[in-house]
């Protein structure tokens, strides 16, 4: 009887561990970032938290300066990255952190790349969830623009051309 109880506890523990691993895998995603020449410029990992999604970006070989950093609605990154569509906006909100009618889930603060071209940052996006709307049939992408987002212009922030893109995958 003691062996039966021990085996039952062991099996239950293994099932709980497997369930926990599956749940944590569903709460994480990543995007391998590439420039228009197909060269790696780093990666972004996404982890869902109770407060939103935490994006951890390790970037390299980017031009110095301020650049818009957005989630786009389509998971296709074909240069010049217009294939990534507009900003990810499942609620139909206006664009812009400073827009009284904004902001939407694809809006995030600008990144500021130093002269070295390398940057490691974390951004908490309180409106982004790693759910079915992000992982729909056409997916989603992280896009870096040539210029900064002005935080008010709708629909895209007047940030200029797209210089890097990465498809978000689970």
C-alpha positions, 0 to 999 in steps of 0.5 A, spaced: 500 500 500 505 504 501 508 503 494 502 505 491 501 511 495 508 513 493 507 511 486 501 515 486 504 521 489 510 521 484 505 521 478 501 526 480 508 530 481 510 529 474 503 531 471 504 538 475 511 539 473 509 538 466 503 542 466 507 548 470 512 547 464 507 548 459 504 554 462 510 557 462 512 556 455 505 559 453 507 565 457 513 566 453 515 568 446 521 571 442 523 575 436 530 574 432 531 581 429 534 582 422 536 588 418 534 589 411 540 585 409 538 579 413 543 580 418 542 579 425 541 585 430 539 581 436 533 578 439 527 580 443 524 575 448 517 577 451 514 574 458 507 575 460 506 577 467 500 579 471 501 587 469 502 586 462 508 583 457 515 584 459 520 585 453 527 584 454 531 586 448 538 585 446 540 589 440 546 590 436 549 593 430 543 599 430 544 606 428 545 610 434 539 615 436 532 614 437 528 609 434 521 607 434 520 600 437 513 597 436 509 591 436 506 590 428 500 586 426 503 581 421 508 576 423 512 577 416 519 580 415 520 581 408 524 588 407 523 593 407 518 590 412 512 593 410 510 586 410 509 587 418 503 591 417 500 596 421 501 597 429 498 591 433 491 594 435 486 589 437 482 594 440 482 599 435 485 604 439 488 611 437 496 611 436 500 615 441 503 615 448 501 622 448 495 622 444 489 623 449 485 618 445 491 613 444 494 608 446 494 601 443 497 595 444 503 596 439 505 602 442 511 602 446 517 608 448 522 609 443 529 606 444 535 610 444 541 606 441 548 609 443 554 610 438 556 603 440 550 600 436 548 596 442 543 596 447 540 592 452 533 594 455 527 591 458 520 595 457 513 593 460 507 593 455 501 593 460 496 592 454 500 586 450 498 579 452 501 573 449 494 570 447 490 568 441 489 575 438 497 576 438 498 569 435 492 569 430 493 566 423 498 572 420 502 572 427 505 579 429 512 582 429 517 587 433 519 592 428 524 598 429 524 604 425 529 609 423 526 615 427 523 616 433 515 615 434 512 622 436 507 619 440 501 623 437 501 622 430 495 617 428 496 611 426 504 610 426 507 616 430 511 619 424 517 614 425 520 613 418 522 607 415 522 600 418 530 598 419 529 592 423 524 586 424 523 580 428 517 575 427 514 573 434 514 566 435 512 561 441 
